[in-house]
Amino acid sequence: MPSIITTMFKTLYIIFFLLLLSCSSNTNSTSVTKPIDQENSISELTYIDEFVIPSQDIEGVPIGGFSGIDYQNGKWYIICDTSIPPIRYYEADISYNETSFTKVDITKMHIINDATGTPLTQGVVDPESIRVDTSSNTLLYTSEGSINNAIDPALIEISAQGNQLRSFTLPDNFRAQLETDSSGPRHNGVLEGLSISFDTKGYWVSFELPLIEDGPEPTTTDTESPVRITLFNKSSGVAERQFAYELDPVAKEAALGTSFEVNGLVEILEYDKDKFLALERSFSSGYINGGNTVKIYKVDASNATNTIDMNALSTGSYTKATKTLLFNFETIRGQLTNTTVDNLEGITFGPKLADGSRTLVIISDNNFNTFFPQLNQLIVFKVTP
C-alpha cells in the first residue's frame, strides 16, 4: 500500500504542477508586449553644440564646400562640392560629448579619379553627397552634373583611394534634356541626397527639385512640388523603387530688392525600413543672416506608390510619402554664430554618447564664400528614441 499511495501522490503533484505552469504561461502571453526597437526610433532632437571650421588649406588646396558627411567605424568622411579640380573628399577627426564639441580637424584629402585612375577634370562632376558602404569597403557619391551644359547627374562608387569602380545607370528621365524645356531635371536641382538603404542592399538617391514634368519649383505660396527619391539595387545597379516626397513652400519672400527664392530637399538618411530623415532647406536672398530656413522631417514611405514607371507625377494618380516635422533650426538660431543658419546640406548619425544615446551631425557648405561670407558650420544633436 505505501508504494501505491506514493505513486498516486506523485501523479497528483505532477498534474498540479502542469496546471500551474499552464496558467502562468497563459497569464504571461496576455500581459507581455513586444518592446519598441529604440535603436530605430526617433522622437526628438536636442541641440548640443555648434562648431565653425576655420578656413585652412590642405596641401595648398583650400577646404570648404562641405556638402555631404558620413560616419562609419570611427571615421568621418566629408565630400567637397566643387566641379573645379581637384575633385576631392576629406577625412576628419571629430569628437564631442553631451555638452560640446571637443575636437574638429580636417585631417586628410583624397583626390577622386575616373575609372582609369586619372584625376577628374573640370566640369565632369559636381559632388553633393557621400556615404560609406562598410560591407564592400567602398564609398558612394552623387553628382549633380550640369544640366545646362548637358552633363548628366551620376551615382558613382569609388574605392577608399578615390578610384572610380562603377557609375550606376540612371533612368532616362534623370538625364539632361536640352532639346526640350517641358521635361527632365532642373539645373542645380538634381541628385543632392544619398543614403545606404536600411537593409544595406541598395542606395537611395534624392532630387533637390521636381522634374519639370512633375511640378513647379516651390514658391512662397503652396504648390504641388514633389521630388523623386529612388532606390538602386546594389547588386544589379538598376533603379527598382521610387517614391514621391512633397516639398514645403519657400519659407519667406526675398528682401532688400532681391528676388531669388528656392526650397529643396538637400539630404536623406534611412534610419529604419521605409523611414527617413529628410533635410529640407529654403533660401531667400537679401538677408544678412543668410536667408536659410532649414528643417528636418521624419518621412514614412511605407504606403507610398512606387513611381519608378510614372512619366509625369503632375498628371498621375499616386500616394506620396508622409512627412512629420522633427526639428526646425529657427528654434536654435539665437544660439548659433552670427545668428546664422547656414547652407546646411549634410547629415549623418555619429558616435553614441556616454549614456548610450545616438547623435546626429549636420554640416554646411560655405560655397567657398563665392557669393557672400558663409560658415563651415557643424552642428550636433542628441537623438531621443
N, C-alpha and C positions, 0 to 999 in steps of 0.2 A: 504493500500500500504506500509506504513513504515514497517509493520511486514514481508511482503513478501521480501522487499529489505534486511532487516536484516537477514532473513533466507538464502537468496542467498549469501550474503556476508560471513556468517559463513561457508556455504558449500564450497565456493571457497577458503576460508582460510584453511580449513581442508585438501582439496585436495592439495594445495600448500605446506602445512607443510609435508604431507605424501611423496610428490615427493622429497622434500628437504632432508628428513630423509633417503629415499631410496638411493639417490645419495651419501650422506655422508657415508652410510653403505657400498656401493659398493666400494667407494674410500678406506676405511679402510681395507677392505678384501684383496685388492691387495697390500697394502703397508706395512702391519704389518707381520713380520716373527716371527716364534717361537724362543725364545731366547735359547742359548746354556745352558744346565744344568751345570753350572760351578762347582757345588759340585762334579760332577762325571767326570770332565775333568782335564787332566794333560798335560801341555805343556813343563814345565821346572822345574828343581830343583835348588835351590840356597843354597849353603853351609852357615850354620850359625856358628856351633861350634863343637868342639870335647871335650870329657871328658874321661880321663883314670881312671877307677875304681881301686883303690889300692887294693892290696892283704889284705885279712882280714878273720876272722873266724866268724861263727855264731854257737853258742852252741858247739864250739870246732871243727866245720867242716869247712874246707876252702871253700871259694866261688870261682867260676870260671866255665869254660865250658859253657859260656853263648851262647847257640846255637839257641835260639828262644826267641822272645819277643812279647808281645801284650799289648795293652792299651784299657781299657773299663771302662766307668763310673768313670773316675777319678783315676783309679788304674792301676798299672803296674805289669805285670807278666813276669817272666823270667824262662826258663827251663834250667836245668843243664844237659849237655851232659856227662853222666858217666854211665858205667854199673856196677860200684862198689858202694855198699850201703854206706850211704843212698841215694837211688834214690830220687830226690827232685826237687821241683821248688821253686822259690823265689817270694816274693812281694818286690816292690821297691818304693821309693819316688823320683820321677824325675821331675824337673821343669826347664823351660828355657823361655827366651824372644826372641825378634827379633835379639839380638846380641850375646847371650851366654847362656850356662847352668848356672843356679843359685843354683841348689841343686841336688845331686845324692847320694842316700843312699839305700843300700840293707837292708831292714827292718825286713824281716821275712822269715823263711824257712819252707816249708811244705814237709813232708815225703809222698812219693807216695806208696800206698798199693795195694795189689791184691784184688780180689773180696771178700775175707773173712775178709778184714781189716788188714791183716798181711803185714808188710813192705816187699817190694820185695827183693829177694835175688840176689846174684851176677850173671850176665850173662843172666838174663831173658829178660831184655830190654836194649836198648841203645837210650835214648830220644834225639830227634832232634829239634822238633818244637812244639809250644804251641799256642792255641787260646782259647779265652773265648767266649762261646755262651750265650749271655745275655738273650735270650728267654727262656732258660732252667736253667740258673744259674749253668752251668756245664763247665768243661774245657775239651779240647781235646788235645792229644799229639800224635805225631808219634814216632815210634821206628824203627831203622834200623835193630834191631835184630843182628844176627851174622851169615852170610851165611856160612862161613867156619865151623861153629860149629852147623849147622843145626837148628839155632834159627831163626824162621820166623820174618819178619818185622811185624809191627802192627799199627793200628789206634785205640786208646783207649780213652774212655770217662771216666772222673773221677769227683767226687764231689769236692766242694771247700775245703773239708777236706783231699782230696787226695785219697779217696777210689774208687776203680775201679767199674764203673757202667756197662760197656759193652765193648767188644772188637769186632770190625767190621769184618765180613767175607771177606777175601781178594780173588780176582780172583786167580785161580790156578797158573798162570804164575808169580805171585808175590812171591811165596813161595820158600824157599831154596831147591835147587835141586842138591844134592851131587852125585846123581847117574849118572849125565851127565855133560859134560863141553861144551855142544853145545846149551844150553838154560837155561833160568832162570836169576835171579838177580845176579849182581856182588857184591862181598863182599865190604862193606863200600860204596855202591853206590845206596842205596835203597830209602826208604821213608824219604827224607830230608825236604821237604816243605809241608806246610799245610795252608789252608785258609778257612774261613767261606765263603760260596757262597754269592754273592751279594744279592740274593733274600732270604737269610737266611734259605733255605730249605735243604741245603746239605753242604758237606765238600769236598773241593778239596785237593788231596794229589799229590805230585810230586816226581818222581825218580830223583836222582842226576846224575846217569849214565844210558846209554841204557841197556835194557835187552840184554843178549848175542845174542839172535836170531834177535834182532832189528838192530844191527850195532855195530861197534867197538867203543872203548873209543876214545875220541878226541886225536889227536896228533898235532904237530906244523904245519903239512900240513892239508889241508882241507879234512874232511871225512864226510860221511853220518852217523851222530851220533844222532839220535832222542831219546828223552826221553818221557815217557808217563806221562800225567797229567790227573788224574782220579777223577770223581765226585761220591761221595757216597750219596745216598738219606738218609736224616736224619731219617725219619720215618721207612723205611724198613731196613736200614742198608746195602743195596745192592749197589754195584757199577753199575751205569747206563749210564754213559757217559765218554768219554775219548778222548783226542786229543794228537797229537804229536808236540813236540817243538824241534827245531834243535839247537844243541849246537855249539858254536864257536870253532875254533881250539884252542889249547893251545897257550897262548899269546907269550911265549918266551922259548927258549931252556934252559935246566938246565945248571948250571955253576959250576966252581971250581971242575971239575972232577966228579960231581954227575950226576944222570940220572933220578931222579923221576920227572914226569910231569903229570898233570891231569887238566881237566876242567870239571866243573859240574854245574848243577842247584841246588842252595842251599836254595832258599826260593821263595814263590809266595804270591801274595796278589791280590785278585779280587776287583777292585775298581768300576766297572760298569759291566753290563751284558756282559759276554764273553770278558771282558777287564781285563788284569792282569799287575801287575808289577812283573818282574822276576829278581831275584838277581843271577847273574852268576859269578862264581869265578874260575879263572885259577891260578894254583900254579906250580911253577918250583923251585926245590931245588937249593941250593948253592948261595943264595942271602942274603946279610947282612940285607937288609931292609924287609925281609920276603918272597919275591918271589911271592906275590899275585898280580894278576891283576883282579880287580873287576868292574863289570859293572851292571847297572840297565837298563833293557829293558822294553818298553811297548809292550804288546803282545795282539794280536787280534785273538780270536778263533772263530769268528762269522761264518766263512766259512770253518772251519776245519772239516775233516772227523771224525766221531765217530769210533775210532779204538778199541772199547771195545772187539769186537769179532775177531779181526785180530790176528792170531797166531804169525806172524813174519812180522815186518814192512820192513825188508830188502828185502823181496820178494813180498810185496804187493803194490797196487796202491792206493794212498790216498793223501789228501791235508793237509799239515801242517798248524799250526797257523803261522801268520806273526809276525815279531818282528822288533821293531824300537829302536835304541839306545837312551836312555833318559839321562843317566849320566855315565861318565867314571871317576872312582876315581883317575885315574892318574892326572886329572886336579887339584886336591887339595892335592896331595901327599906332596908338599913342605910346606903345612900349618899344617900337622899332626905330632904328636910326633915321633921323630926319622925318619922323612920322611917315616913312615911305614903305608902302607895299610894292616891291619892285617887280621886275619882269619874271615872276616865278614860273618855272617850266618843268622842273624835275622832281620826282617823288619816289621814295623807296622806304621800305622798312629797314631800320638799323638794328644794332645790338640791343639786347634786353637790359633793363635797369637792374639794380641790385635786388629790388623786390620782385623781380620776375616779369614786370610789365614790358610789353613791346613798345617800341618807339617808331616814330615816323619822321623822316627828314625831307625837307623841301629845299630846293636850290634855285637861284635866279640866274638868268642870262643877262649880263650887262651890255650886250651888243657892242662890246669894246668901246663904249661911250661914243658911238657913231653919231647919235642924234642929240644927246644931252647927257650930262653926268649921271651915271647909274651905278648900282651897287652889285658886287658879287655877294649876294645875300644867302645865308644858310640859316634855316630855322628848324628847330627840333621840338617834337610833341611827345607827350606820354599818351599811350593808347589805353583806353578803358574798355574792357570787353562788354 
